[in-house]
Amino acid sequence: MQTKLTYGSIQKTFTGSHTILRLENKPIPDSNTLIKVATIAAIHSKAKKSSNVPVDYCEVKYVKKPNGAKPGMVIYTHNKTLVVTP
């Protein structure tokens, strides 16, 4: 049963990819899982050749697509940041 979704996105300084981690009956993902998902987002972004890539994450309920926005453009709140190396 799916209970919660967590969202990962490269910070605004880079155009990037979005990843979604589906959590099955777990309220909070462990740090290793968050780092793996953040690394996947970094690998698929324009920052893939950088050494320290900031990746924001938050629950999907805090991710919104503005009206009239280009495909892939979202805004989010309640985020935290991980810094990973792709």
Secondary structure by P-SEA (a helix, b strand, c coil): cccbbbbbbcccccbbbbbbbbbcccccccaaaaaaaaaaaaaacccccccbbbbbbccccccccccccccccccccbbbbbbbcc
